Amino acid sequence: MRLKELGERRVISRIRRAFSEPRTDILIGIGDDAALVKAPRSLLLTTDILVEDEDFRRAVYPPRLLGRKALNVNLSDIAAMGGRPLHALVGMAMPGDLEEIWLRKFMAGFRSAAREAKVALVGGDLSQADQIMISVTVTGEAKSPVTRSGARAGDRIFVSGTLGDAAQGFRLLEEGGLQEKGRGVRPLIRAFLDPVPQLELGALIARRKLASAMIDISDGLSVDLAHICEESGVGAEVEASRVPISSALRRFSKDPLALALNGGEDFELLFTVRPAKLATVRKLSSRFKLTMIGRVTAGKKIFLVGSDKKKEPLRAGGFEHFR
Amino acid sequence: MRLKELGERRVISRIRRAFSEPRTDILIGIGDDAALVKAPRSLLLTTDILVEDEDFRRAVYPPRLLGRKALNVNLSDIAAMGGRPLHALVGMAMPGDLEEIWLRKFMAGFRSAAREAKVALVGGDLSQADQIMISVTVTGEAKSPVTRSGARAGDRIFVSGTLGDAAQGFRLLEEGGLQEKGRGVRPLIRAFLDPVPQLELGALIARRKLASAMIDISDGLSVDLAHICEESGVGAEVEASRVPISSALRRFSKDPLALALNGGEDFELLFTVRPAKLATVRKLSSRFKLTMIGRVTAGKKIFLVGSDKKKEPLRAGGFEHFR
């Protein structure tokens, strides 16, 4: 059945039923003019939008994973503040001839990600458009938030996980012919389709005050490091040989470093650490797969240092909308 | 200049500068992974989306007024809960070849509505799409929220303002040729283009506990009254002769009552009042232009009562997406 046959009100009432788990912090949930929740004194607010053919292709993106990603990219922003997510609102515009099963799978994915992170869907809005557009807003609590602006010369720069996998996964999906490439591409495809927000790591870093600045890598290391440097009024040096690259990326990309630097959509955490905290962070490095990739400098420029110790400017070459 | 020439980062930094008024309740504003605000214990959350060619046409909708409306439709939801709005987040997807001046005017309108309501823009996201899509999320405070579910048989039904003007204004805009129709159409056009959220009225009703149920009329009286009846488990009778219709609507519409009942986009408040509170509400009727249009009944059906006292079912014939 298509959405226009089902009708807006039935769509909403199905979503409402699927998300009606009781929670003591939700005084009024889906179904009134606004939701009413018990909020913490220090409230995080963040919003992200996903647009068909810009951020995803309907033909290749499983709706269940898209539902997970629509929430998880927001949760990654909460993780980057060292926060704990609480509530979500979702606005969607969809074509009237979209199959209802698509939306059902999307919402099932959204719900699975929400349950994992203990997030409650409390409101939303639906409209019609030629392209699918998804807007998600998330609230959170941050007792000791980590901003982008606290980095200081001498701090070390860390990232979680490996970089560039999602960008290569996206490329492989665009090229098609995945079956010929075999199982080895799976971790790359998954990194793009189903990124994992680093909520536990972000919260731990915040609680133990390990980072002087933190951001999630959504636009690519080069762009997001530039954000930290700009907001903190500092520069940086990144050692090319230290940038964490997965074996799958090495195998399937001709220039894995370029993807790791500029690829985007990794949703890993990038953070800076004062020298006094280095030992503590290093102790976490096995549990969370953390890698020191460089250091913060007094100048305002960002350099990439090669294995020959030569420095070249690291240009922010990430993804931009409005092309 | 077009957005794709200006570039995403410059667009964001302009918006950030335009909305950088200091407020003691904003600990971290635009420019980090998430905003951090001081929140009230009871927090309202609501979100609304507007889609080009579905909710507005770019060719006829002044961008400044669209910016006002994008915020004000959300503020109307806050008003319907009897709340006070606090913060806003905005997600926008726009074509890359959109003129930057369009966005500047849109944001100027958004800002003017935000200032009127003392709302702070604290975050957002931008993407690219073929149609303009705007998603706004608003937080608010509600010390004594009014839900949709408290109506009881015997309550009287009130609306603020006049109904159907916005729907007729929309029709006139679609038809074109406004100049020939003269000045008389202006209130109708304005009702559609620049609706006013009833924040003061909603807050007063909540503070003085005058309403047993309340909703804003966004989908049309028939639909929104049905929402109250459904959530409250009651029915209603609306007297056709009492439905408030403006002189402009009478002049320019062949069936003003149908528009007033089903038109939508009025953003007036619809609320139910216990008999004991009637005198108090009537005293407010001049200041806020309130009209008693009917009463809540024990059955679950909604009737329209004609001047001949004949009853007919009032069908919920409002606007529905997914066509």
HADDOCK unambig.tbl for C-alpha pairs under 7 A between the chains (distance, minus, plus):
assign (segid A and resid 3 and name CA) (segid B and resid 322 and name CA) 6.01 0.50 0.50
assign (segid A and resid 4 and name CA) (segid B and resid 322 and name CA) 4.24 0.50 0.50
assign (segid A and resid 4 and name CA) (segid B and resid 323 and name CA) 5.05 0.50 0.50
assign (segid A and resid 7 and name CA) (segid B and resid 322 and name CA) 6.46 0.50 0.50
assign (segid A and resid 8 and name CA) (segid B and resid 320 and name CA) 6.29 0.50 0.50
assign (segid A and resid 8 and name CA) (segid B and resid 321 and name CA) 6.11 0.50 0.50
assign (segid A and resid 8 and name CA) (segid B and resid 322 and name CA) 6.57 0.50 0.50
assign (segid A and resid 32 and name CA) (segid B and resid 147 and name CA) 6.54 0.50 0.50
assign (segid A and resid 32 and name CA) (segid B and resid 148 and name CA) 6.27 0.50 0.50
assign (segid A and resid 33 and name CA) (segid B and resid 77 and name CA) 5.03 0.50 0.50
assign (segid A and resid 33 and name CA) (segid B and resid 80 and name CA) 6.43 0.50 0.50
assign (segid A and resid 33 and name CA) (segid B and resid 81 and name CA) 6.58 0.50 0.50
assign (segid A and resid 33 and name CA) (segid B and resid 215 and name CA) 6.50 0.50 0.50
assign (segid A and resid 34 and name CA) (segid B and resid 44 and name CA) 6.00 0.50 0.50
assign (segid A and resid 34 and name CA) (segid B and resid 45 and name CA) 5.46 0.50 0.50
assign (segid A and resid 34 and name CA) (segid B and resid 46 and name CA) 4.72 0.50 0.50
assign (segid A and resid 34 and name CA) (segid B and resid 77 and name CA) 6.10 0.50 0.50
assign (segid A and resid 34 and name CA) (segid B and resid 78 and name CA) 6.52 0.50 0.50
assign (segid A and resid 34 and name CA) (segid B and resid 81 and name CA) 6.87 0.50 0.50
assign (segid A and resid 35 and name CA) (segid B and resid 44 and name CA) 5.43 0.50 0.50
assign (segid A and resid 35 and name CA) (segid B and resid 45 and name CA) 5.08 0.50 0.50
assign (segid A and resid 35 and name CA) (segid B and resid 46 and name CA) 6.36 0.50 0.50
assign (segid A and resid 36 and name CA) (segid B and resid 42 and name CA) 6.48 0.50 0.50
assign (segid A and resid 36 and name CA) (segid B and resid 43 and name CA) 5.47 0.50 0.50
assign (segid A and resid 36 and name CA) (segid B and resid 44 and name CA) 4.56 0.50 0.50
assign (segid A and resid 36 and name CA) (segid B and resid 45 and name CA) 6.44 0.50 0.50
assign (segid A and resid 37 and name CA) (segid B and resid 42 and name CA) 5.80 0.50 0.50
assign (segid A and resid 37 and name CA) (segid B and resid 43 and name CA) 5.22 0.50 0.50
assign (segid A and resid 37 and name CA) (segid B and resid 44 and name CA) 6.50 0.50 0.50
assign (segid A and resid 38 and name CA) (segid B and resid 41 and name CA) 5.50 0.50 0.50
assign (segid A and resid 38 and name CA) (segid B and resid 42 and name CA) 5.01 0.50 0.50
assign (segid A and resid 38 and name CA) (segid B and resid 43 and name CA) 6.13 0.50 0.50
assign (segid A and resid 39 and name CA) (segid B and resid 39 and name CA) 6.57 0.50 0.50
assign (segid A and resid 39 and name CA) (segid B and resid 40 and name CA) 6.67 0.50 0.50
assign (segid A and resid 39 and name CA) (segid B and resid 41 and name CA) 5.09 0.50 0.50
assign (segid A and resid 39 and name CA) (segid B and resid 42 and name CA) 6.15 0.50 0.50
assign (segid A and resid 39 and name CA) (segid B and resid 43 and name CA) 5.88 0.50 0.50
assign (segid A and resid 40 and name CA) (segid B and resid 39 and name CA) 6.69 0.50 0.50
assign (segid A and resid 40 and name CA) (segid B and resid 41 and name CA) 6.57 0.50 0.50
assign (segid A and resid 41 and name CA) (segid B and resid 38 and name CA) 5.51 0.50 0.50
assign (segid A and resid 41 and name CA) (segid B and resid 39 and name CA) 5.10 0.50 0.50
assign (segid A and resid 41 and name CA) (segid B and resid 40 and name CA) 6.58 0.50 0.50
assign (segid A and resid 41 and name CA) (segid B and resid 41 and name CA) 6.85 0.50 0.50
assign (segid A and resid 42 and name CA) (segid B and resid 36 and name CA) 6.48 0.50 0.50
assign (segid A and resid 42 and name CA) (segid B and resid 37 and name CA) 5.80 0.50 0.50
assign (segid A and resid 42 and name CA) (segid B and resid 38 and name CA) 5.01 0.50 0.50
assign (segid A and resid 42 and name CA) (segid B and resid 39 and name CA) 6.15 0.50 0.50
assign (segid A and resid 43 and name CA) (segid B and resid 36 and name CA) 5.47 0.50 0.50
assign (segid A and resid 43 and name CA) (segid B and resid 37 and name CA) 5.24 0.50 0.50
assign (segid A and resid 43 and name CA) (segid B and resid 38 and name CA) 6.15 0.50 0.50
assign (segid A and resid 43 and name CA) (segid B and resid 39 and name CA) 5.90 0.50 0.50
assign (segid A and resid 44 and name CA) (segid B and resid 34 and name CA) 6.01 0.50 0.50
assign (segid A and resid 44 and name CA) (segid B and resid 35 and name CA) 5.45 0.50 0.50
assign (segid A and resid 44 and name CA) (segid B and resid 36 and name CA) 4.56 0.50 0.50
assign (segid A and resid 44 and name CA) (segid B and resid 37 and name CA) 6.51 0.50 0.50
assign (segid A and resid 45 and name CA) (segid B and resid 34 and name CA) 5.47 0.50 0.50
assign (segid A and resid 45 and name CA) (segid B and resid 35 and name CA) 5.09 0.50 0.50
assign (segid A and resid 45 and name CA) (segid B and resid 36 and name CA) 6.44 0.50 0.50
assign (segid A and resid 46 and name CA) (segid B and resid 34 and name CA) 4.73 0.50 0.50
assign (segid A and resid 46 and name CA) (segid B and resid 35 and name CA) 6.37 0.50 0.50
assign (segid A and resid 46 and name CA) (segid B and resid 123 and name CA) 6.42 0.50 0.50
assign (segid A and resid 47 and name CA) (segid B and resid 89 and name CA) 6.87 0.50 0.50
assign (segid A and resid 47 and name CA) (segid B and resid 91 and name CA) 6.88 0.50 0.50
assign (segid A and resid 47 and name CA) (segid B and resid 124 and name CA) 5.73 0.50 0.50
assign (segid A and resid 47 and name CA) (segid B and resid 125 and name CA) 6.35 0.50 0.50
assign (segid A and resid 48 and name CA) (segid B and resid 91 and name CA) 6.73 0.50 0.50
assign (segid A and resid 48 and name CA) (segid B and resid 125 and name CA) 5.46 0.50 0.50
assign (segid A and resid 49 and name CA) (segid B and resid 91 and name CA) 6.32 0.50 0.50
assign (segid A and resid 49 and name CA) (segid B and resid 125 and name CA) 6.47 0.50 0.50
assign (segid A and resid 49 and name CA) (segid B and resid 127 and name CA) 6.99 0.50 0.50
assign (segid A and resid 51 and name CA) (segid B and resid 129 and name CA) 6.68 0.50 0.50
assign (segid A and resid 54 and name CA) (segid B and resid 128 and name CA) 6.63 0.50 0.50
assign (segid A and resid 77 and name CA) (segid B and resid 33 and name CA) 5.04 0.50 0.50
assign (segid A and resid 77 and name CA) (segid B and resid 34 and name CA) 6.09 0.50 0.50
assign (segid A and resid 78 and name CA) (segid B and resid 34 and name CA) 6.52 0.50 0.50
assign (segid A and resid 80 and name CA) (segid B and resid 33 and name CA) 6.44 0.50 0.50
assign (segid A and resid 81 and name CA) (segid B and resid 33 and name CA) 6.59 0.50 0.50
assign (segid A and resid 81 and name CA) (segid B and resid 34 and name CA) 6.88 0.50 0.50
assign (segid A and resid 89 and name CA) (segid B and resid 47 and name CA) 6.86 0.50 0.50
assign (segid A and resid 91 and name CA) (segid B and resid 47 and name CA) 6.91 0.50 0.50
assign (segid A and resid 91 and name CA) (segid B and resid 48 and name CA) 6.76 0.50 0.50
assign (segid A and resid 91 and name CA) (segid B and resid 49 and name CA) 6.33 0.50 0.50
assign (segid A and resid 91 and name CA) (segid B and resid 135 and name CA) 6.88 0.50 0.50
assign (segid A and resid 95 and name CA) (segid B and resid 322 and name CA) 6.90 0.50 0.50
assign (segid A and resid 96 and name CA) (segid B and resid 322 and name CA) 4.15 0.50 0.50
assign (segid A and resid 96 and name CA) (segid B and resid 323 and name CA) 5.59 0.50 0.50
assign (segid A and resid 123 and name CA) (segid B and resid 46 and name CA) 6.40 0.50 0.50
assign (segid A and resid 124 and name CA) (segid B and resid 47 and name CA) 5.75 0.50 0.50
assign (segid A and resid 125 and name CA) (segid B and resid 47 and name CA) 6.36 0.50 0.50
assign (segid A and resid 125 and name CA) (segid B and resid 48 and name CA) 5.46 0.50 0.50
assign (segid A and resid 125 and name CA) (segid B and resid 49 and name CA) 6.46 0.50 0.50
assign (segid A and resid 127 and name CA) (segid B and resid 49 and name CA) 6.99 0.50 0.50
assign (segid A and resid 127 and name CA) (segid B and resid 321 and name CA) 5.63 0.50 0.50
assign (segid A and resid 128 and name CA) (segid B and resid 54 and name CA) 6.65 0.50 0.50
assign (segid A and resid 128 and name CA) (segid B and resid 321 and name CA) 5.74 0.50 0.50
assign (segid A and resid 128 and name CA) (segid B and resid 322 and name CA) 5.74 0.50 0.50
assign (segid A and resid 129 and name CA) (segid B and resid 51 and name CA) 6.70 0.50 0.50
assign (segid A and resid 135 and name CA) (segid B and resid 91 and name CA) 6.88 0.50 0.50
assign (segid A and resid 135 and name CA) (segid B and resid 135 and name CA) 6.66 0.50 0.50
assign (segid A and resid 147 and name CA) (segid B and resid 32 and name CA) 6.54 0.50 0.50
assign (segid A and resid 148 and name CA) (segid B and resid 32 and name CA) 6.27 0.50 0.50
assign (segid A and resid 215 and name CA) (segid B and resid 33 and name CA) 6.51 0.50 0.50
assign (segid A and resid 320 and name CA) (segid B and resid 8 and name CA) 6.29 0.50 0.50
assign (segid A and resid 321 and name CA) (segid B and resid 8 and name CA) 6.13 0.50 0.50
assign (segid A and resid 321 and name CA) (segid B and resid 127 and name CA) 5.65 0.50 0.50
assign (segid A and resid 321 and name CA) (segid B and resid 128 and name CA) 5.77 0.50 0.50
assign (segid A and resid 322 and name CA) (segid B and resid 3 and name CA) 6.00 0.50 0.50
assign (segid A and resid 322 and name CA) (segid B and resid 4 and name CA) 4.23 0.50 0.50
assign (segid A and resid 322 and name CA) (segid B and resid 7 and name CA) 6.42 0.50 0.50
assign (segid A and resid 322 and name CA) (segid B and resid 8 and name CA) 6.54 0.50 0.50
assign (segid A and resid 322 and name CA) (segid B and resid 95 and name CA) 6.95 0.50 0.50
assign (segid A and resid 322 and name CA) (segid B and resid 96 and name CA) 4.19 0.50 0.50
assign (segid A and resid 322 and name CA) (segid B and resid 128 and name CA) 5.78 0.50 0.50
assign (segid A and resid 323 and name CA) (segid B and resid 4 and name CA) 5.02 0.50 0.50
assign (segid A and resid 323 and name CA) (segid B and resid 96 and name CA) 5.65 0.50 0.50
